[in-house]
């Protein structure tokens, strides 16, 4: 089978989207391509931003290739599945331009994982995959009859069929990824790196998937949930291949980069630089020392609230006091050039206390962000506390709640977010 894997040309005007706007490697499509090629299928990946194509040009390129199946992702890389843009206008824009010329159409991503029927309706695709998609896409190419394959949603006559809940991939043994040289050359972005000029190409990789914690705000119930570590030999093979292509900075997209001594020891000798997202309360000073020695130059650490009661309300399961967290952040900054502590705008913290704490950390060289408004993603516990299980209007409910609750938004949202119905006009066609 000829399979086209597509990351559309993203834009986020008037969106609540919190993620980075720069191009990132589409890891979920990379794994899918590797599995498809291993099984003897002909496969090509297109990425609107990395290939420099708008959605019309992207659709034309895919149509000229004449695939039997076209897979489109609904979020810009696995890195942003937990904070995806709510609206589906961009993948719908690509699919409208494709106009039926891509064979069987399949949507993968966080939207279909949580709300499969709504995703099927809004995008007008043939199939929606629920959960981590790599092995399901490979099975579809081998047997393009959806009944009998778990984690799918599709229309059959007048019925919408859902063949089970979100799927988890056998992540540990997913193959080492290889990317086109032209993508690596153009990938000059060093994700979440500040205070230093980017030198050389950047790349995203993952050493683990999922998280053992159950924070109330985290959108991971329907994908990337259970914690799994990637086989170290495979991971290092991928990293060494990227180094050979000229990559000098890596960002580990892991939901939580846990202290893992064998990995850090293996990175020491490779002379690379990398960034991570983690919980600072899980790192003891000796492991932070090793983290710095192994090349870490950026840490994004979730603190969320300055009170123990506030962290408990968010189900952080944090065993450190605020004073202990503060000292551990300061220690981390002594061995890693950039450290950021994240706060959530939850109403649990007094504004004066927040500003005082931020000033204290800034004096020690640690960046602490202005508390970010919380969006109740349908795959988060917070959404289900508010509204129950996600239904066909789950994203609309979350979006309306967010716009009603806040009149000030995050720094990255340059424009006033619009209602979802305005952003998804094309999806009603």
Rosetta blueprint (number, residue, H / E / L):
1 X L
2 X E
3 X E
4 X E
5 X E
6 X E
7 X E
8 X L
9 X L
10 X L
11 X L
12 X L
13 X L
14 X L
15 X L
16 X L
17 X L
18 X L
19 X L
20 X L
21 X L
22 X L
23 X L
24 X L
25 X L
26 X L
27 X H
28 X H
29 X H
30 X H
31 X H
32 X H
33 X H
34 X H
35 X H
36 X H
37 X H
38 X H
39 X L
40 X L
41 X L
42 X E
43 X E
44 X E
45 X E
46 X E
47 X E
48 X H
49 X H
50 X H
51 X H
52 X L
53 X L
54 X L
55 X H
56 X H
57 X H
58 X H
59 X H
60 X H
61 X H
62 X H
63 X H
64 X H
65 X H
66 X L
67 X L
68 X L
69 X E
70 X E
71 X E
72 X E
73 X E
74 X L
75 X L
76 X L
77 X L
78 X H
79 X H
80 X H
81 X H
82 X H
83 X H
84 X L
85 X L
86 X L
87 X L
88 X L
89 X H
90 X H
91 X H
92 X H
93 X H
94 X H
95 X H
96 X H
97 X H
98 X H
99 X L
100 X L
101 X L
102 X L
103 X L
104 X E
105 X E
106 X E
107 X E
108 X E
109 X L
110 X H
111 X H
112 X H
113 X H
114 X H
115 X L
116 X H
117 X H
118 X H
119 X H
120 X H
121 X H
122 X H
123 X H
124 X L
125 X L
126 X L
127 X E
128 X E
129 X E
130 X L
131 X E
132 X L
133 X L
134 X H
135 X H
136 X H
137 X H
138 X H
139 X H
140 X H
141 X H
142 X H
143 X L
144 X L
145 X L
146 X L
147 X L
148 X L
149 X L
150 X L
151 X L
152 X E
153 X E
154 X E
155 X E
156 X E
157 X L
158 X L
159 X E
160 X E
161 X E
162 X E
163 X L
164 X L
165 X L
166 X L
167 X E
168 X L
169 X L
170 X L
171 X H
172 X H
173 X H
174 X L
175 X L
176 X L
177 X L
178 X L
179 X L
180 X L
181 X H
182 X H
183 X H
184 X H
185 X H
186 X H
187 X L
188 X L
189 X L
190 X L
191 X L
192 X L
193 X L
194 X L
195 X L
196 X L
197 X L
198 X L
199 X L
200 X L
201 X E
202 X E
203 X E
204 X E
205 X E
206 X L
207 X L
208 X E
209 X E
210 X L
211 X L
212 X L
213 X L
214 X L
215 X L
216 X L
217 X L
218 X L
219 X L
220 X L
221 X L
222 X L
223 X L
224 X L
225 X L
226 X L
227 X L
228 X E
229 X E
230 X L
231 X L
232 X H
233 X H
234 X H
235 X H
236 X H
237 X H
238 X H
239 X H
240 X H
241 X H
242 X H
243 X H
244 X H
245 X L
246 X L
247 X E
248 X E
249 X E
250 X E
251 X E
252 X E
253 X L
254 X L
255 X L
256 X L
257 X L
258 X L
259 X L
260 X L
261 X H
262 X H
263 X H
264 X H
265 X H
266 X H
267 X H
268 X H
269 X L
270 X L
271 X L
272 X L
273 X E
274 X E
275 X E
276 X E
277 X E
278 X E
279 X L
280 X H
281 X H
282 X H
283 X L
284 X L
285 X H
286 X H
287 X H
288 X H
289 X H
290 X H
291 X H
292 X H
293 X H
294 X L
295 X L
296 X E
297 X E
298 X E
299 X E
300 X E
301 X E
302 X E
303 X E
304 X E
305 X L
306 X L
307 X L
308 X H
309 X H
310 X H
311 X H
312 X H
313 X H
314 X L
315 X L
316 X L
317 X L
318 X L
319 X L
320 X L
321 X L
322 X H
323 X H
324 X H
325 X H
326 X H
327 X H
328 X H
329 X H
330 X H
331 X H
332 X H
333 X H
334 X H
335 X H
336 X L
337 X L
338 X E
339 X E
340 X E
341 X E
342 X E
343 X E
344 X E
345 X E
346 X L
347 X L
348 X L
349 X L
350 X L
351 X H
352 X H
353 X H
354 X H
355 X H
356 X H
357 X H
358 X H
359 X H
360 X H
361 X H
362 X H
363 X H
364 X L
365 X L
366 X L
367 X E
368 X E
369 X L
370 X L
371 X L
372 X E
373 X E
374 X L
375 X L
376 X L
377 X L
378 X L
379 X L
380 X L
381 X H
382 X H
383 X H
384 X H
385 X H
386 X H
387 X H
388 X L
389 X L
390 X L
391 X L
392 X L
393 X L
394 X H
395 X H
396 X H
397 X H
398 X H
399 X H
400 X H
401 X H
402 X H
403 X H
404 X H
405 X H
406 X L
407 X L
408 X L
409 X L
410 X L
411 X L
412 X L
413 X L
414 X L
415 X L
416 X L
417 X L
418 X L
419 X L
420 X H
421 X H
422 X H
423 X H
424 X L
425 X H
426 X H
427 X H
428 X H
429 X L
